[in-house]
Amino acid sequence: MLTDLVGVIGCVFAPAVKRGNPVAVDVKIPTVLRAQADGQASVSVDGETVGQVFDSLIAKFPGIKPNLIGDDGGMHKFVNVYVNDDDIRYLEKLETKLEAGDTVTILPAVAGGAI
């Protein structure tokens, strides 16, 4: 039967991949990025992973993207991101899984300077 359909329509569509339900997480915005987030110190967005939370955050506040995502599409090198108290660089980076009630904290990296 399936081969008959292939002959009629010329292709077979794969079933949709079932995705989990996005969870609401609280994102803490540092002072230096609040201007791009309508002055908010904290926002609630949905996502199953840190990357999806970033996508949701960027959809709400497009001006924040250059501060979160680098030219290569990965996390910007001058930003530190924590899920609860864990640095995502030592977890699964943007693929770090989230649970309802988690807090994602964005912190700008501090470097350089002279004494």
N, C-alpha and C positions, 0 to 999 in steps of 0.2 A: 504494500500500500504506500509506504513512504517513497519507494522508488518511483511509483506512478506520479506522486506529487512533484518529485524532483524533475521528472520529464515535463510536467505541465508548467511549473513556475520557474524552473531553471536553477533553483537553489533551495537549501533547507536552512531555516533559521534555528540557531541553537537556543535552548531555553534560557531565559533571563537568569543571571546569577543572583541568588538570593543574598541580600545584604542584611546585616543586623539593623536594629533600630538605633539611630543616633541618640546619644544621651546629652542632657544639658549639663554643661560645666561652666564654672565661673572663671573668667579670665581677668587677671590683675594686669592693668595697664600702667607702665611706669610714667612718671611725670613728664619726661621728655617726649612721649608719644601721645599724650592725652589730647593735644591740639588736633591730631589726626583722628581721634576717636570722640569727637564732639565734647571734649573736656571730661569724659567719664574716667573714673579711676578703676572701674570694674564693669564688665559686661557679661551677660549670660548668652552663650551660643551653643549650638548643637554640633556634635561630631563624635565619631567612634574612635578617631585617632587624633593626635596633635595636628597632623597635616589637614585633616578635615575641619578641625576647629580653626586653623589658620584660614582655610578657604572661606568659612562662614564669617570670620572676622573681617576678611578683606572684602567680602560681598557687602557687609554693612558699612565698612569704612575703607574705601579703595585707596585713599591716600596713605594708609599704613603699610601697604605692600612692600615698598622699597626698603622699609626698616625691618621686615620679617623674612623676606625671600630674596636670595641672591640671584645673580644673573644666570647661574646654572640651574635654577629651579629648586635648589635645596635651601636649608635654613641659612640666613645671612650669618656671616662669620663673626659679626660684632654684636650678636644678641645671644643671651643665655635664656634657656627656657626650662622651667621646672614643672613637673607634675607632682603636686603636693610638695614634698621636699626632695624629690629625686630629679637630678639633672638628666634631661633626655639624651644628651650626648653619650651617656653610659647605659642607656636603655636601647630603644629601637629608633631613636631620633624622631623624625616626623611620622613614622609608623607606630610610635608608642600608643598602645591601646588605652582607652579611657573608660572610666565607670561613672555612673551618675553620682554627682556630688563632688567629683574631683575638682581641684583648683589648679589652673594653669597660670603660672606666673612668668611674665616676660620681663627680663632685666637687661638693660644695655650693658655691654662689656665695658669695663673700665681698664684703660691701658695708657702707657706712655707718661709723658711729663718729665720734668726735671726738678731737682731740688735746689 
